[in-house]
Amino acid sequence: MTHTWFISTVTDAAGARIAVARLAAAHGVPVLDRTRLVTALTAQLRQCLAKGGAWQLVVETVVPAAGQEHGRLDVTLRPGRDNTTAEQTTWRAAVDFTEPGDRDTFAHVASDPATLAEAFFGADEDTARVMEKLTEQEALVAFHREELHQTNQGVLALHAELDAAGEAQRELFAAEREARQEAEKARRRLTFLADASAALTSSLNHEEILRRLPELLTPAYAESVDVWLFADEDKRRRSPRPAAAATAARTGRPQYAAEHPGGLPGVDDVPPSALRPDRPLLCIPLPIRRAPLGVMTLTPPGDRWDSDDAVMLLELARRAGIAIDNAQRFEHSRDIAETLQRALLTDLPTTPGLHLAARYLPATHGLNIGGDWYDAFRQPDGSLITVIGDVTGHGLHAAVMMSQLRTALRAYAVDGGSPGQLLTRLHLFLHHLQPDLYATAVIARFRPDEPTVIWAAAGHPPPVLRLPDGRVRTLDAKPGAMLGIPMGQDIADHTVRMPAGSTLALYTDGLVERRAHGIDPGIGRLAEALSALRGPDLDEDLDASADRVLEPMLCDSERDDDICLLLCHIDSEPVPALHS
């Protein structure tokens, strides 16, 4: 349904406004929506009257379709057809309703004053209802405002508590982070100390330890490191020492030389060094059992050391002193053992038709010196005895036992006897003399005018025989047990032909044994080295041939054990018989 009003005067506008208000009320439009519609329409009507001319107000009632709850009032205010002066604008508005009204009742409004007054009073009733709603809303807003204020106060208090909790948490996190950093630094110091100690104690060469110290400490814990060993003072070029180092050597206490006191635990503060006035110096004695072994002088990696680093450096110096002292003691014992060992090795006898060449190489790592020996001497019947052996154990004690076995063997050989008999007597001698010490040995006897050699072995690597044509045999006949073991044994003799031009190689296990491969591959390599030799070279220079045998055998050796090699070569050309 559509209602239309033509408006040109104030009275027309008032009547149209009243009609629209009544129509909206009749259709059940809520008060607020109705008031908003009428208020907006009134403002538009006032503007239309101000512009002048005729205007047309159209209200169309849109009835709800089946299944819909709401209808709609569409309001349109536009210029009339004859209005050519007004600005051509159209205003539209719409409200929903739930109850369709009576079209006849609200379509027209009389223009008499009584009707208009009644309509205006009716409008005041709507205004009163709106005011009541506004009052209720103001009360509700005031209530919510108070509630919001209290909520804001609570939120502010909560924020303050959260800020305090956050600050406390940040402080805890900072403390935890600092504690973790300190723990990590302590862990790194302990790890460094353990690794450095292992590196220092793994060597028994004090020169190597002195080289390792600066490598370990720089650049993390020191900018420079200098170690002053009192025992090496005469061996090295003398250089000026800081006064703090001399004080540390005299008092046995660490000294810190700098412009400002270091406050390091266990360290005495002294004036800066005249040699290095621009850098702090930390001079730490290297303590041993009685007096300092030397002094280690360090400069810091930065401006100074902190207390924990200083404590770690003091402990490392203590361990370094012990490692250097142990290395020097070992080197002293090693030198004595090697000197005794070499003094006891015999000069090889010269025999027509039979040449001998021997090589002894002491171990260069560890205290593995003093157990290996070789010997060659004649028996009363004119035969020549060659022997090579190895005493278990190392050091000075092994060297002494080796000398006793060598002397005993020579004494037993005076009474004659075959190699097996001589080894059997040595076995009894060693078992009674040193029950806890054992030895291995191989003995070969050469007789005049005999193209054979008699040999016997006791727990020793087998001899290797090179024939004149270059073929090589390993004499692997079953040997006797080690000398000195707690059991009785009669060690058997073995015989092998040695035609002219043959070479018999006797050796100790240090030449052929490797930790990763055992002894058999080493014996095979020795056989290859012997086979590669030339017959004329063996006849002319047996010593050079021995060196050529050692060269390929030592290329992979760690030199952690003594090495003995004894070559026995029969000339290729016939020579007169051996004589006593």
Residue, then its C-alpha position, 0 to 999 in steps of 0.5 A: m500500500t502506498h500513501t502520498w502527500f504533497i507538501s508546499t507549506v508548513t501546515d502540509a509538512a506538519g500534517a505529513r509528519i503526523a501521518v507518518a508518525r501515526l502510520a509507523a505507530a499503527h504498524g507496531v514500529p518500536v518507539l525508538d525506531r519511530t522517533r528516529l524516523v520522524t526526527a530525520l523526516t522532520a529535519q528533511l522537511r525543514q530543509c525542503l521548506a527552506k528551499g521552497g517549492a512543492w515536495q512529494l512524500v511517499v510512504e510505501t507499506v511492504v507487507p511481509a511475505a509468507g514465512q517472513e516475520h517483518g514488513r517494511l515502511d519505505v519513506t521517500l521525500r522528493p521534489g514535486r513535478d513542478n518544483t524546478t527551482a529546488e535542488q533535485t535531491t531525494w531522501r529515503a528511509a525505511v523501518d521494519f514493522t511487525e503489525p500491518g496498520d489500517r490504511d484508512t485510519f492513518a492515511h490522512v490528517a485533518s489540517d484544523p488546529a485541534t487535530l494538529a495540537e493533538a498530534f503534537f501532544g502525541a509526538d510529545e508522548d513519544t518523546a517522553r517515552v524516548m526520554e524514559k528510555l534515555t533515563e534508563q540508559e543513562a542509569l545503566v550507563a552510569f552503572h556500567r561506568e562505575e563497574l568499568h571504573q572499578t574494573n579499570q582500577g582492578v586492571l591497573a592493580l593487576h598490571a602493577e602486580l604483573d609488572a612486579a612479577g615480570e620484574a622479579q621474573r626478569e631478575l630471576f632469569a638474569a640470575e639464572r643466566e649468570a649462574r649458567q654462564e658461570a657454570e659453563k665457564a667452570r665446566r670449560r675450565l675443568t674440561f680444559l684442565a683435564d685435557a691439558s693435564a692429559a696432553l702434558t702427562s702423555s709425553l715423557n719428553h720434557e722438551e715436548i712438554l715445554r712446547r705444548l704448554p704455550e700451545l695449550l694456554t694461548p690464546a684463551y688463557a694467556e697472550s704469551v707463555d714463557v717457561w724458565l727451567f732452572a736445570d736447563e739454564d746452562k743449555r739455553r741462551r741466558s735472557p733477562r728474567p722479570a724480577a717477579a719471576a726471580t721472586a717466585a723462584r726464591t719464595g715458591r709463591p706466585q707473583y702478580a706484577a702490575e700497576h694495580p693489585g690483582g687481588l688473585p687468590g694465593v698470589d702476591d702483588v708486586p710492582p710492575s716489571a721493568l721488562r714489561p711495564d705495559r703488561p701484567l705478568l703472572c709468575i707461577p712456580l712449577p712446584i715439585r717435591r722439594a723446591p720449584l723446578g722452574v717458573m712459568t710467566l704469563t701475560p693475560p689475554g685481555d687486561r687481566w685474569d679473573s680469580d677463577d682463571a688464576v686458580m685454574l692456572l695455578e693448578l695447571a702449573r702444579r700439574a705441569g711441574i709434576a709432568i716435567d719432573n717425571a719426564q726428566r726422571f724418565e729421561h735420566s733413567r732412560d739415558i742410564a739404561e741406554t748407556l748400559q745397554r750399548a756398553l754391554l753389546t759386544d763387538l762382532p768377531t771377524t771370521p773368514g768366510l762368515h760375515l756378521a752385521a748387527r744393528y741395535l736401535p733403542a726405543t724412542h718412545g717410553l721407557n722400553i730400553g734395556g731388554d734386547w741384546y745380541d752377541a757372537f763368540r767362539q766356542p772352544d771347539g772352534s764353532l761360532i755362536t750367534v745369539i739374539g734375545d729379549v728380556t721382558g720388562h724394560g729400563l735399567h733392571a732389564a738391562v742388568m738382567m740382560s747382562q747377566l744372561r749374556t755373561a751366563l751364556r758365555a760361561y755355559a758355552v765354555d763347557g760346550g753344548s748345542p744351542g738347545q742345551l745352552l738355552t735349557r741351561l739359561h732357562l734354569f738359570l733365569h728361573h732360579l735367579q729371577p722367578d718373575l722375569y722371563a726372556t726369549a732367545v734364539i741361538a745359531r751355531f756355525r761349524p768350520d767346513e759344514p754347510t749347515v747351521i744348528w739353531a734353537a729358539a725359546g719363545h722367540p720369533p723364528p730366524v729367516l734364511r735367505l738362500p743364494d738364489g734370493r728365495v727366503r725361508t722362515l725357520d718355523a720349527k717348533p721353538g721351546a717356551m720362554l726362558g724362566i717360566p715355571m716349568g721344566q723343558d728341554i729345548a730341541d736343536h734344529t739343523v738347516r743347510m746354508p750353502a755358500g751365499s746364504t744369509l741368516a737373519l736373527y732379530t727381535d720382535g720390535l722389528v716385525e711386530r705392530r700393534a694393529h697387525g701382529i707379528d706374521p705380516g712383519i715377518g713376511r715384510l722382513a722376508e721380502a726385504l731380504s729377498a730384494l737384496r743382491g748377492p754381490d752386495l751381501d758379499e761386499d758390504l753386509d753392514a749396508s745391506a743391514d741398513r737396506v733391510l731396516e729402511p722398509m721395516l721402520c717406515d711404519s714403526e712407532r719405535d716404542d720397543d728396542i730393535c735388534l737385527l743380526l745378519c750372518h752371511i756365508d761368502s759366495e766364494p769358497v774360503p779356508a776353513l774356520h780356525s780357532 
